[in-house]
Amino acid sequence: MEHLESVIDILATGNALPESNKDQERTGYWRGHRECHIQPDWLMLYRIENEVLVLTFSRTGMHSDLFGKWV
């Protein structure tokens, strides 16, 4: 949980995540969301909305849990 809290703290302060978190925009069904790695196979889907920082944490889990085994 310490890794998750660290990622949330960085996002809540409006700072960019380190490159090691592999933060990226999603497409398709998850368009409008971002994905980042909390640990190598522990991902978090989230959104940042408008000019005001509103973090909506959508899902967290392993890559296969979030996107299926073929993605």
Backbone bond lengths (Angstrom), bond angles and torsions (degrees), N, CA, C in turn:
res aa  C-N    CA-C-N  psi(-1)  N-CA   C-N-CA  omega(-1)  CA-C   N-CA-C  phi
1 M - - - 1.448 - - 1.526 111.85 -
2 E 1.307 116.59 -23.58 1.462 120.61 179.95 1.530 110.95 -60.80
3 H 1.338 116.97 -39.66 1.470 120.88 179.25 1.530 110.26 -65.44
4 L 1.323 116.62 -42.38 1.463 121.17 178.89 1.528 110.28 -62.11
5 E 1.308 117.09 -46.45 1.463 120.93 179.20 1.521 111.58 -60.40
6 S 1.314 116.98 -37.98 1.464 121.24 178.88 1.528 110.97 -63.52
7 V 1.333 116.97 -44.81 1.470 121.55 178.74 1.526 109.94 -63.03
8 I 1.318 117.01 -45.30 1.467 120.78 179.48 1.527 110.69 -61.22
9 D 1.318 117.55 -42.81 1.469 121.12 178.74 1.525 111.47 -60.00
10 I 1.322 117.18 -43.60 1.470 120.99 179.72 1.522 110.22 -62.76
11 L 1.342 116.86 -47.53 1.463 120.67 -179.56 1.527 111.31 -65.13
12 A 1.314 117.40 -39.51 1.467 121.41 -178.03 1.522 112.27 -65.73
13 T 1.316 117.78 -26.70 1.466 120.75 177.83 1.525 112.22 -87.61
14 G 1.341 116.81 -1.40 1.456 120.94 177.63 1.513 114.43 83.09
15 N 1.308 117.24 9.42 1.463 120.93 179.88 1.523 111.31 -87.92
16 A 1.320 115.12 157.35 1.465 120.78 176.60 1.523 109.24 -76.93
17 L 1.310 115.19 145.55 1.462 119.94 177.03 1.521 110.04 -73.10
18 P 1.319 117.64 150.54 1.467 120.49 175.49 1.528 110.49 -60.91
19 E 1.308 116.19 153.81 1.462 121.29 -179.81 1.528 111.99 -55.60
20 S 1.317 117.20 -30.21 1.469 121.04 -179.23 1.527 112.47 -63.48
21 N 1.345 117.76 -18.56 1.463 120.98 177.67 1.525 112.73 -84.48
22 K 1.337 117.23 -6.75 1.472 122.75 175.86 1.534 112.38 49.35
23 D 1.313 116.57 46.81 1.460 122.55 179.92 1.522 109.79 -65.56
24 Q 1.339 116.90 132.11 1.466 120.20 -179.56 1.523 110.87 -156.13
25 E 1.338 114.94 156.85 1.461 120.93 175.70 1.516 109.27 -77.26
26 R 1.322 116.21 145.53 1.457 121.65 175.85 1.522 109.04 -96.63
27 T 1.312 115.86 160.78 1.461 122.19 177.22 1.526 108.12 -126.25
28 G 1.321 115.58 179.97 1.459 119.87 177.36 1.518 111.92 66.42
29 Y 1.315 116.17 -137.80 1.462 122.27 -177.52 1.525 111.82 -54.81
30 W 1.316 117.98 -36.08 1.465 122.86 -177.13 1.532 112.45 -94.11
31 R 1.326 118.03 17.08 1.467 121.47 178.15 1.531 109.62 -54.86
32 G 1.320 115.82 138.43 1.459 120.95 -177.36 1.519 112.68 93.64
33 H 1.323 115.32 -10.65 1.464 120.78 177.11 1.522 109.24 -103.13
34 R 1.299 115.18 163.18 1.458 122.40 172.68 1.516 107.53 -118.48
35 E 1.307 115.22 156.57 1.461 122.27 178.44 1.516 107.66 -125.51
36 C 1.308 116.61 137.64 1.457 119.76 173.44 1.521 109.11 -141.48
37 H 1.313 114.91 155.95 1.457 121.22 178.50 1.522 108.65 -92.60
38 I 1.312 115.90 124.88 1.459 120.97 173.25 1.522 108.20 -84.32
39 Q 1.325 115.07 -42.62 1.460 124.79 171.36 1.524 105.38 -138.91
40 P 1.346 119.47 172.33 1.463 120.25 -174.07 1.536 115.53 -48.01
41 D 1.326 120.21 -43.79 1.465 120.24 178.12 1.525 111.05 -122.57
42 W 1.329 115.97 37.77 1.463 122.01 174.02 1.516 106.24 -130.45
43 L 1.330 116.13 108.41 1.455 122.37 -175.04 1.517 111.12 -109.13
44 M 1.320 114.82 159.45 1.451 121.32 175.17 1.519 108.07 -133.39
45 L 1.321 116.78 132.51 1.455 122.75 172.50 1.524 107.21 -100.18
46 Y 1.336 116.11 135.69 1.463 119.47 -178.52 1.513 109.59 -152.85
47 R 1.333 115.84 168.23 1.468 122.92 177.18 1.518 109.02 -130.94
48 I 1.311 115.46 149.28 1.464 122.26 167.51 1.521 105.19 -122.82
49 E 1.339 117.31 123.67 1.457 121.15 -171.12 1.525 112.68 -111.63
50 N 1.332 115.72 133.68 1.465 124.55 173.23 1.526 112.69 58.46
51 E 1.315 115.50 -161.55 1.460 121.29 179.64 1.525 111.62 -79.32
52 V 1.311 116.11 -17.54 1.463 121.76 179.54 1.522 107.54 -92.97
53 L 1.305 115.75 135.78 1.453 119.54 -179.48 1.522 109.76 -73.53
54 V 1.327 115.50 107.72 1.461 122.28 174.71 1.518 105.62 -127.87
55 L 1.298 116.56 106.82 1.459 119.76 179.70 1.517 108.89 -91.07
56 T 1.322 116.12 124.55 1.456 122.01 175.14 1.512 106.73 -116.40
57 F 1.309 116.62 105.54 1.458 120.21 -179.70 1.517 108.01 -84.37
58 S 1.316 116.30 116.52 1.453 121.55 -170.81 1.522 113.76 -89.37
59 R 1.319 117.25 -52.63 1.466 120.95 -178.27 1.512 109.34 -153.61
60 T 1.320 115.94 156.92 1.452 120.70 170.97 1.517 107.38 -141.37
61 G 1.291 116.98 147.80 1.461 121.52 179.70 1.508 110.68 164.08
62 M 1.331 114.97 -173.89 1.459 119.95 176.58 1.525 108.89 -73.74
63 H 1.315 117.05 157.06 1.465 122.33 -178.58 1.520 110.78 -52.39
64 S 1.326 117.72 -45.89 1.468 121.23 -178.29 1.533 111.45 -66.52
65 D 1.331 118.21 -30.93 1.465 120.99 177.37 1.525 111.32 -68.53
66 L 1.322 116.14 -37.81 1.461 120.72 -175.46 1.521 113.13 -82.57
67 F 1.318 117.29 -38.41 1.459 120.30 -170.73 1.520 114.11 -123.03
68 G 1.311 119.83 3.19 1.456 121.89 -177.96 1.509 111.08 87.83
69 K 1.306 116.00 166.05 1.465 119.85 -173.46 1.519 114.09 -76.07
70 W 1.345 119.17 -13.07 1.467 119.96 -177.66 1.517 113.05 -97.76
71 V 1.284 118.53 -2.31 1.469 120.48 -177.89 1.502 109.35 -99.88
